[in-house]
Amino acid sequence: MNIVDTFGHYVERYSDIRPERARWLLQKGWEVQKLRQKATTDRRLIPADRYLAALMMNTMIAPLKHPERSAIVSIFTPCEMLQEAGLHPYNVEGFSCYLAASHAERSCIQQAENSGLSETLCSYHKTFLGAAEKGLLPKPQCIVYTNLVCDANLVTFRRLAELFDVPCFAIDVPMQQNEDNVAYVAGQLRKLAEELEQQTGRKINLDSLKQRLARTRQTMRNYEAFQRKRADKYIPTDLVTPLYAGMTGNLLLGTKEEHRYTQMLLHDVEKAPKAKGKRIYWMHTIPYWSEALAKQLRFQEDAQIVGCELAHPYPPELDFDPEQPFEAMAKRMVYHSLNGGIDRRIDAGIRHAKAVRADGVVWFAHWGCKHTLGGAQLAKKRFEEAGLPLLILDGDGCDRSHGGEGQTATRLGAFLEMLGGEEHG
């Protein structure tokens, strides 16, 4: 048993008998890993992505250290108001990824299923709910979520609100893209600001919020510029960096730290060598724990992931006025590429894949995600009509017990071989 297995074993063991001890162990273990990262983060990563790894770890540790100043959120909840209210975002998908990386997810999933949740519910949500039910997760000050993209949100956050007995704020995002719906969501956000002020006793300063939204807009522009510039560059990457970019690019929009990350990206891309190998654009989450995937895509010169839809789910024509912060945040949600019919998501994927000069696309059919599973065959048809070969790869992004490593290795290997063609450069 290696050190991670041992750590996960004790977290799971204590969570059944002394959950407060398990929570302390989880926090200290992640703090040690944070210190270790400074010395051991793979130097093949560009400086911006090494900075990103530390930024993501800080985001995960903060709610453990200061739960009274945290808010559980769904992944696409606009967090600028939470930042103004002094609340750390405490996210289901991100936290579950870290529990899985700590080899502590299995007992949490089993707990959730034993308490009546369906086996077909998303494993990220089952991991988080199970951890909460076991007492592994600290009580937040409040919960803020949307119905955007994931229907599991409607189950998860209501159940968490009952379990923790904390205020729960739901943001209803209509599926149609129009200005009436932007105004409708903006009205909800204004109400949320009032409720957050009452909950925290901290005034949300409108001028400061406008500054955050201006920083958000520049951060988003920086990242899109980086993606365009990397189209003819080789940037070594692992399997977690695209997920970190997706997480922080939603949870930390508006912060100086996320803005700095995108500035570093623009600096690093200018020094990157010419593109080489096969370039893969990734749709949906990545099973970062997969050895089969790592063997063929982790720091490989002949094939690498060059983009992930979760990191930039906004159409290029989307712009907003920071001087109208509530409308700006509302517009991000209403015009989100994953909001509405599957065609909007596919169109965005094709556009992004072409922008980075991808040779092929992987559509990861994550077990439990109905939106992704249901759209897979249409996506394959549409991407290939656009000249982009697409592999539908089945699996689970969080629950490694689902296995399928042999099939992953065989199908991905055959797909990369099929792409063939000349290298970029």
N, C-alpha and C positions, 0 to 999 in steps of 0.2 A: 504493500500500500504506500503510494507516494504522499508527499506532504499535503497536496491539495485534497486527495482522498481522505487523509486523516483529519484535516481541518473540517471538511464537509461532514464527516462522520460525527465529530463532536458537536458541531452546530445542530445537526439533526437530533442527536441523542439528547442534548440538553434542552432542545425546544420542546421535547415531550415531558420533561420532568421539572426543569427550571428555566422557563423561557427568558427571564430577565438575564440569566447567565449566558444563554445562547446569543442574545442580542448584544451583550457586552463582548463576547468572543467574536461575533461577526464584525462589530465596529473596530476592535483592536486588530483583527486580521486584515481588514481592508486598509487600516492606517499603516500597518507594517508593509503591505503591498505597495502603498503609495510611496513610502520611503525607498522601497526596493526598486520601484520604477525609475527613480532618478538615476540609479546606477546601472540598471539592466535593460531599460527600454531599448529595443533593437535599433542600432544606429543606422540600419538600412532605411528606416523611416526618415522622411524629410523633417527638419526641425519643427515645422508647423504641426505635423501629426504626432510628434513626441509631446509637444505642448498640449495637444488635444487629449491625449491619454490621461495626463495629469488633471486636466480640467474636468473630464468625465468622472474620474475617481473622486474629486472634490464634491461633485454634484451628488454622488451616491452616499458619501459619508455624512454630508451636512444634516440630512433628516435624522440620522442615527444620533448625532451629537446634540442636535437642537430640535427635537420633535415638536416642542411647543411653538416653534417658529417655522413650521413646515405645513405644506398643503398637498394632499394627494391630488394628482391631476392626471387626466387622460393626455395622450401624447401630443395632440394637436390643440390643446387648450392654449390660448394666448397668455403668456406669463408676465408680460410687462407690468400689469397692475399688481400681481402678486409680489413682484420685485419691489415695487413702490411701497407695498404694505409690509415689507420686511419678511416675506415668507419664502422659504426654500421650496422649489418644486420637487415633488416626491412621486415619481412616476412608476406606473405599473410595469410597463414593458422593460424600462431600463433596470429597475430593481430586480425584476425576475431574471434578466440576463445575468446580472451579477451573482444572484443566488445559484444559477445554473453553473456559472464559471467557478463557483466555490464548491461545486458538487454537493449542493444542499437543496436541490430542487425536488428530488424524487418524493421525499416524505411529505412535502408541502402539497404536491399534486395529489398524492394519495389521500391526504387529509381533506382536500377540497372535494374529491370524488366520494369519499366516505360520508361527507356531510350532505350529499345529494346532488352535487353538480354533475352535469353530463360529461361523459368521457369525450364528447365531441366539442366541448367548449375549448376555446383557445388556451393553450398550455401556459402562455404568459399570464393570463388572467387567473388560471387555476393555481399557478405557483404563488402569485401574490395573495390571493384569497386564502389559500391554505396556510401561508406563513402568518397572515393576520389572525386566523382562527387559532393557530397554535400559540399565539402570543409573542411570536418572533419579531413582529413589526411594532414600532412604537406608535402611540396614539397621536395623530396630527391635530392641528388646530381646526382644520376644516377640509372639505373636499370640493374641488371644482372640476367639472367634466362636461364634455359635449357628446352629442349623438353622432358626431362626425366620423364617418368611415366604418367604425367597428360596432356591430350590434351587441357584442359582448359587454360594451360599456354600460348598457342599460341594466344588466344583471349585476355586474361587478360593483359599481359605485354605490348603488342603493344598498346592496348587502354590506359594504364596508361602512356606510353611514350608520346603519343599524348596529353593527358590531362595535364601532368605536363611540357611538352616540355623540356625533359632532355635526355641526351644520353642513349641509350638502347643497351646493349650488349647481344646477343643471343649465347648460346653454343649448337651446334648441336651434339647430342650423338647418333651414330648409334646403332641399336638394336642387332647386332651380336657381340659376345665376341671374339675378337682376337687382336693381338698386332698391326696390321695395324690400327685398329680403335682407339686403345690407342694412337698411334702416331698422328693420325688425330686430336683427341681431345686435346692432349698436345700442338699441334701447335696453336690451337685456344686460349688456355690458355696463351701461351706466348704472343700472340697478345693482349689478354685482359690485361695482366700486363702492356704492353706499353701504352694502352689506359687509364688505371687507373692512371698511372703516369702522363700522360698529363692532365687528368681530375682533379686530386687532387693536382698536383704540388709536390707530395711526392714520393721519390724514393723507390721502392720495393727492399729491400736489400736481395740478394740471400742467403747469409749465414743465415740471420734471418729466411727466409722462410723455409730453410732446417730444422732449429731447430723446427719450428712450425710443420712441417710434421713429425719429429721424435716424437714430443709430441702427435700428432694425432695418430700415430701408437700405442704408448703406451697406450693412452686413450682407443682406440678400443680394445686392448688386455685386459686391465683391466676390461672393461665392459663384455666381453665374459667370462672372468674368474669368475666374479661375478655371471653371469647367471648359469654357471656350479655349482658353490658352493651353490647357493640357491635351487638347486634341492631337497635337503633333509632338507630345512630350512623353518620356517614360518616367513614371513616378512609382517607385516600389511601394507595394502595399501588402498588408496582411488581411485577415478576414474581419477584424473588429473595427478598424479605422472607418470604413464606410458607415457602420452602425453608429459609432461615436458621432460622426458628422451629422447623421440623421437625428440623433437624440439631442445634441446640444444645439443644432440648427433649428430646433423647435422650442425646447425648454429654456434655452438661454438667450434667445433673441432679445435684443434690447440691452444686454450687458456689455460692459467694456471688454470683458474677457472673450466673449464670442466674436466681437468686432476685431479684436486683436488677432484671433486665430485666422480670420479671413484675410487680414492684412499680411500675415506671415505667409499664407498660401500664395498670394500674389507675388511676394518676394521670392519664395522658393521655386515657383514654376519657371521663373525667368532663367534660373541656373540649371534646370533639369535637362538631361540629354535628350536626344531625338527619340521618338517613339520606336518601340520594337515589340515584336511578338503579336499575339492575338489579343484583341481588346474586347472585354466582356462588360456589357451593361447589365446590371442586376435589378430585377423587379421584385419588390417586397423584401422581407427580412432575410438575413443570411444565417445559416447554421454554422456559426463561427467555430463550434466545437468539433466539427467533422474533419477527421483525419484524411478522408478521401478527398474532400474539397481542398484542404490545406496542401496536400501533395501536388495538386495540379494548378492552384491559383495563388498560394501564399508565397510572396517574394519570388515569383517565377518570372523570368525575362521573356519566356516564350508564350505566356498567357497571364493576364492579370485583370482584375476588376477595375474599371475606369469610371464607374459611377453607379449610384444606387438611388432609386426613385425617392426613397424616404428622406434624402438629404436636400431635395429641392422640389417640393411638390406644388410649386406655384407657377402659373403660366407666365411667359416673359412679358406679355402685355399688361400684367397686373402691376398697377402703380397705385399709390395712395398718398394722401396728404397728411403728414405728421401733425399738422395743425388741427386736424380733426381725428384725434387718437382713437376714439371709440369706433368711428366709421372705418378707420384704417385696420384695426384688429378684426372687425366684422368682415371686411372685404377679404382678408386673408382666408377666413373660414369658408365664406360662401363660394369664393372662386377657387378654393383648394382643388387640386387636380384629382383627388380621390373622392370629391363630393359630387354626387349625381350619378349619371349612367356610366357604365364601364367604358364607353367610347371616349369619354373625357380623359380617363386614366390612360387608356391605350394611346391616344393622340399625344399626351404629354410624354409618355415613355418613348415613343418613336422620335419625337422632337429632341429629347435629351440624348438618346442613343446616337442620333445622327450628329448632334453638336460635338460629341466627344469622339466621333469617328469610330464607333464600335463596329467590330466585325460580326458580333453575334450577341444575342440577348438570352439571359436565363430568367424564366418566369418561375419563381419559387412558390410552389403550391403548398403553402404552410397548412398543416393539418389544423382544422378548426376555424380557418378564415374563409367564410362563405363567399365573400366578395372576390377573393383571389381565385378560389377553386372554381367558382361559377363562371368566371370570365376567361379561363385559361384557353379554351379552344378558339374562341373568337379572337383572343389576343394573338395566338399563333398565326391565324389566317391573316390578320391585319398587319402584323409585323413583317411577315414574309412577303406580302404584297408590296410593302414599302422597301423591300430589298434587304431585310434584316432577318437572318435565320434565327429561329427561337427554339430553345429547349425548355419544355415543361419538366421541371424537376420536383418530384414529390418528396415531402419530408416534414420535419418539425424543427422550427428554429430554436426551441427552448428545451424540449424534452428529449434528451439523447437516448432514452430507453426505447424510443420508436425505431431506432436502428436504421436499416436500409443502406448501410455503408457500402456494401458490395454493389448494389444497384446504382448508387450515386457515382462510384468510381467508374463503373462500366459505361453508364450513359453519358456522363460528363466527358470522359476520355474519348468516346466515339464522336461526341459533338465537336470537341476541339480539333480532332483529327479531320473531321468533315469540313471544318471551316477552311483549313489549308490556306492557299493563296500566298501572296507575297507579303513580307513583313513591311511595316511602316518604316519610313525613314528616308 
